[in-house]
Amino acid sequence: MNRLAANRARHDTREWRVKRRERTRHLIELGGLVVKAGLVELADDDRAVILGLLVEAATRLHGDDRQQTLTLWRRRGARTFAQDEADRDAQAERAGLQPTDPT
């Protein structure tokens, strides 16, 4: 019986670690988006300001124009990602490197 309990505990610990790593990666990616949007510099790295901006965005998403707002923000985000990729490709070309692979 102890072996079974030990195996179960090991499995639970591994599962917990995997979930923790996934959550950590997700949080790091979200933080990267805050930096990519320029919010850290624009807010002078003031976390209260950044949180206030995010709360304001969440409040707007509770409004009647939720879908319109999401569509607008999604388009802006997609354009920003595309521009960043184009900038990286141009920089790579100037450095004599291969541009990024879109796949």
Secondary structure as UniProt FT lines:
FT   HELIX           2..36
FT   TURN            37..38
FT   HELIX           39..42
FT   TURN            43..45
FT   HELIX           47..61
FT   TURN            64..65
FT   HELIX           66..94
FT   TURN            95..96
//
